Amino acid sequence: MVNTIRNYKATLDLSENFGKALLMLSGGFLCIVGLTIFQDFLESERNSSAFYFNESILFKTVWFLFIPILAVLYKKLKNETSYSHTKTAIFIVSPIIVHLFILPFVCMVFSFLFYESRYDLYKFFSYTLAHDLYKLVVIYTTFVLGHILSRNTYITESKPALNTIVVNNGKDNTILNVADILQITSATPYIIIHLENKRHLYSQTLKSICNQLDNDVFVRVHKSSVVNISKVSSFKSRLNGDYDLQLTNGELVRLSRTYASNFKNHFNTSHQVNL
């Protein structure tokens, strides 16, 4: 069975583009480290004092830590589908706090291994607060807001609404209205499109079809399934973090705890739930 989508094909992979930007940013940090070490050398020459390369690079560790922390932050941001002001603030403040507290310990370990423990934990922490706090605030704020802006631009400008899907089965072509879909499940290398009383096998991956659907309507509830939020009539806890969703046709669908928070946000919004 060969199936095609006629009215939309994604032309922009946001994750790939932002991943490349992260690699370029990492290269930029390495260049900054080199420049700041050279700056320390020039300063020592100007003051006619000794220049210690090892000591200079030790206090540039702040730049090296940006690379792994930003990589983790990027993965967290990529898994989010919506951002409130509170959630955005958490994404900005959390890496700053983590960076502030991890850096002194990393520097102290290096100091113990290579510098005969000449520097203590307090000295590194106070130095970071006095000299590097503004760097953390600027870089993490710019990174988070840049990701959100890129994502919103991609969704609102680059992604037209997918209204119909054409399922081809030999000589027969069936046009499915996206609004009639209850859920879509993975059946590698295919997906199954569930309608009220019928199912269609479709030659796409779940990730690919999700990139073409409205994320506010089709919400992931499990690693192998997404549901049309307007087709969910109720949901009930299993008391272990997972939930059972009841669709409008009476079918039950499992909601994994991993996706529960995001699902509830979309369900409450689409059904105007008053808590």
VMD Tcl script that draws the C-alpha trace (Angstrom):
set ca {
  {0.00 0.00 0.00}
  {1.52 3.30 -1.09}
  {0.14 6.53 0.36}
  {0.97 10.18 -0.26}
  {0.19 13.52 1.31}
  {-0.77 15.91 -1.44}
  {-1.15 19.31 0.16}
  {1.94 19.82 2.34}
  {5.56 18.77 2.61}
  {7.81 20.20 5.31}
  {10.67 22.29 3.93}
  {12.30 23.28 7.18}
  {13.64 21.03 9.92}
  {13.74 23.27 12.98}
  {15.56 20.74 15.15}
  {18.32 20.24 12.60}
  {18.82 23.98 12.07}
  {18.89 24.72 15.77}
  {21.27 21.80 16.36}
  {23.68 23.29 13.82}
  {23.38 26.64 15.56}
  {24.34 24.93 18.83}
  {27.47 23.49 17.22}
  {28.40 26.91 15.87}
  {27.81 28.40 19.31}
  {30.14 25.82 20.84}
  {32.83 26.79 18.35}
  {32.25 30.41 19.28}
  {32.83 29.63 22.96}
  {36.15 27.98 22.13}
  {37.20 31.07 20.18}
  {36.22 33.27 23.11}
  {38.35 31.16 25.45}
  {41.34 31.66 23.16}
  {40.76 35.40 22.94}
  {40.35 35.85 26.69}
  {43.53 33.89 27.38}
  {45.35 36.13 24.91}
  {43.82 39.12 26.69}
  {45.26 37.85 30.00}
  {48.66 37.59 28.34}
  {48.48 41.18 27.06}
  {47.38 42.37 30.51}
  {50.36 40.66 32.14}
  {52.68 42.25 29.59}
  {51.18 45.68 30.24}
  {51.67 45.27 34.00}
  {55.09 43.64 33.60}
  {53.92 40.64 35.58}
  {54.26 36.91 35.01}
  {51.72 35.15 32.79}
  {50.54 31.68 33.85}
  {48.72 29.88 31.04}
  {47.39 27.08 33.27}
  {45.91 29.55 35.73}
  {44.37 31.61 32.94}
  {42.64 28.62 31.34}
  {41.41 27.42 34.75}
  {39.38 30.59 35.22}
  {37.97 30.24 31.68}
  {36.22 26.98 32.59}
  {32.98 28.96 32.73}
  {32.95 29.00 28.92}
  {33.55 25.26 28.54}
  {30.56 24.47 30.79}
  {28.19 26.32 28.46}
  {28.55 23.55 25.86}
  {27.11 20.56 27.82}
  {24.55 22.66 29.71}
  {23.23 24.24 26.52}
  {23.05 20.78 24.90}
  {20.88 19.48 27.76}
  {18.80 22.67 27.75}
  {18.22 22.32 24.01}
  {16.90 18.77 24.44}
  {14.51 19.96 27.14}
  {13.29 22.88 25.04}
  {12.81 20.64 21.99}
  {10.41 18.40 23.90}
  {8.17 21.31 24.90}
  {5.20 22.21 22.73}
  {4.06 25.37 24.52}
  {5.70 27.97 26.73}
  {4.07 30.01 29.47}
  {5.84 32.95 31.11}
  {6.52 30.82 34.17}
  {7.92 27.93 32.14}
  {10.11 30.29 30.11}
  {11.49 31.85 33.30}
  {12.26 28.37 34.68}
  {14.14 27.44 31.50}
  {16.24 30.60 31.86}
  {16.89 30.55 35.61}
  {17.52 26.80 36.01}
  {20.67 26.57 33.83}
  {22.04 29.74 35.43}
  {21.74 28.21 38.90}
  {23.14 24.87 37.73}
  {26.07 26.62 36.06}
  {26.79 28.74 39.15}
  {26.94 25.74 41.46}
  {28.63 23.21 39.18}
  {31.42 25.53 38.06}
  {33.16 25.95 41.47}
  {33.21 22.18 42.00}
  {34.64 21.51 38.53}
  {37.29 24.19 39.03}
  {38.15 22.86 42.47}
  {38.68 19.36 41.05}
  {41.01 20.78 38.38}
  {42.76 22.82 41.03}
  {43.31 19.69 43.12}
  {44.59 17.66 40.16}
  {46.79 20.23 38.44}
  {47.36 23.17 40.77}
  {48.13 21.55 44.13}
  {44.78 22.81 45.56}
  {45.80 26.44 45.54}
  {42.17 27.55 45.12}
  {39.21 26.78 47.34}
  {35.50 26.44 46.61}
  {34.55 29.86 47.94}
  {37.14 31.63 45.82}
  {35.78 30.09 42.62}
  {32.15 30.78 43.57}
  {32.80 34.42 44.52}
  {34.90 34.93 41.37}
  {32.06 33.58 39.21}
  {29.48 35.84 40.85}
  {31.72 38.89 40.50}
  {32.96 38.32 36.95}
  {30.72 35.85 35.11}
  {27.12 36.21 36.33}
  {26.16 38.66 33.58}
  {27.53 36.22 30.96}
  {25.28 33.44 32.24}
  {22.22 35.67 32.27}
  {22.80 37.05 28.76}
  {23.68 33.73 27.10}
  {20.97 31.55 28.63}
  {18.29 34.21 28.21}
  {19.24 34.74 24.57}
  {19.36 30.99 23.91}
  {15.94 30.24 25.42}
  {14.15 33.23 23.88}
  {15.86 32.56 20.53}
  {14.62 28.98 20.54}
  {11.06 30.00 21.42}
  {11.03 32.72 18.76}
  {12.41 30.33 16.12}
  {9.85 27.69 17.02}
  {6.92 30.12 16.95}
  {8.08 31.57 13.62}
  {8.37 28.07 12.17}
  {4.89 27.08 13.31}
  {3.04 30.28 12.40}
  {4.79 31.18 9.14}
  {6.38 28.06 7.67}
  {3.76 25.44 8.37}
  {0.41 25.64 6.57}
  {-2.49 23.72 8.01}
  {-2.87 20.16 6.80}
  {-6.57 19.68 6.05}
  {-6.72 16.45 4.08}
  {-4.69 13.29 3.54}
  {-4.95 11.24 0.35}
  {-4.69 7.49 0.97}
  {-3.84 5.52 -2.14}
  {-4.64 1.80 -2.25}
  {-4.01 0.47 -5.69}
  {-6.47 2.18 -8.01}
  {-8.52 3.59 -5.15}
  {-7.76 7.00 -3.64}
  {-9.49 8.02 -0.44}
  {-9.45 11.58 0.84}
  {-9.46 11.78 4.63}
  {-10.39 14.95 6.47}
  {-7.79 15.56 9.17}
  {-10.52 16.86 11.48}
  {-12.16 13.39 11.39}
  {-9.06 11.58 12.66}
  {-9.35 10.28 16.23}
  {-5.80 9.10 16.70}
  {-2.70 8.03 14.81}
  {-0.59 5.10 15.98}
  {2.78 3.76 14.90}
  {3.02 0.44 13.06}
  {6.61 0.68 11.79}
  {7.33 1.26 8.96}
  {3.75 2.52 8.64}
  {1.24 4.42 10.73}
  {-2.42 3.63 11.33}
  {-4.93 6.45 10.94}
  {-7.97 5.83 13.15}
  {-11.33 7.24 12.08}
  {-14.67 6.79 13.83}
  {-15.39 3.35 12.34}
  {-12.42 2.62 10.08}
  {-8.63 2.46 10.04}
  {-6.19 3.20 7.23}
  {-2.61 1.97 6.91}
  {-0.34 4.79 5.79}
  {3.31 4.80 4.66}
  {4.70 7.56 6.87}
  {6.47 7.63 10.20}
  {4.70 9.02 13.24}
  {7.32 11.76 13.61}
  {6.91 12.79 9.97}
  {3.11 13.05 10.13}
  {3.26 14.93 13.44}
  {5.51 17.55 11.85}
  {2.72 18.22 9.36}
  {-0.19 18.42 11.80}
  {-1.32 21.16 14.16}
  {0.47 20.46 17.44}
  {-2.32 22.16 19.37}
  {-4.83 19.65 17.97}
  {-2.84 16.45 17.61}
  {-1.08 15.80 20.90}
  {1.36 13.01 21.63}
  {0.15 10.71 24.41}
  {2.66 7.89 24.00}
  {5.88 7.32 22.10}
  {3.81 5.38 19.55}
  {0.59 7.41 19.37}
  {-0.98 10.86 19.08}
  {-4.61 11.79 19.58}
  {-6.91 14.47 18.24}
  {-7.52 16.47 21.42}
  {-11.02 17.41 20.25}
  {-11.91 13.70 20.07}
  {-11.04 13.02 23.72}
  {-14.19 12.99 25.85}
  {-12.57 12.20 29.23}
  {-9.50 10.80 30.93}
  {-8.98 8.81 34.12}
  {-5.88 8.18 36.23}
  {-4.44 4.67 36.55}
  {-2.93 5.76 39.90}
  {0.60 5.05 38.67}
  {1.20 8.25 36.72}
  {-0.43 6.96 33.53}
  {-4.00 7.70 32.37}
  {-6.74 6.15 30.25}
  {-8.23 8.46 27.63}
  {-11.71 7.82 26.32}
  {-12.28 8.90 22.73}
  {-15.63 9.98 21.34}
  {-16.15 6.54 19.78}
  {-15.69 4.87 23.18}
  {-12.19 3.59 22.48}
  {-9.65 3.73 25.34}
  {-6.13 5.03 24.73}
  {-3.22 4.95 27.16}
  {-1.65 8.28 28.16}
  {1.92 7.82 29.33}
  {3.07 9.80 32.38}
  {5.84 11.28 30.22}
  {3.30 13.18 28.14}
  {0.63 13.71 30.81}
  {1.48 17.30 31.72}
  {1.52 18.52 28.12}
  {-1.71 16.64 27.33}
  {-3.54 18.19 30.31}
  {-2.50 21.69 29.23}
  {-3.91 21.13 25.74}
  {-7.03 19.35 27.01}
  {-7.86 22.13 29.48}
  {-7.31 24.78 26.79}
  {-9.31 23.07 24.04}
  {-12.20 22.07 26.35}
  {-12.13 25.28 28.43}
  {-11.98 23.41 31.71}
  {-12.66 25.49 34.82}
  {-10.57 24.34 37.75}
}
mol new
graphics top color blue
foreach p $ca { graphics top sphere $p radius 0.5 }
foreach p [lrange $ca 0 end-1] q [lrange $ca 1 end] { graphics top cylinder $p $q radius 0.2 }
display resetview
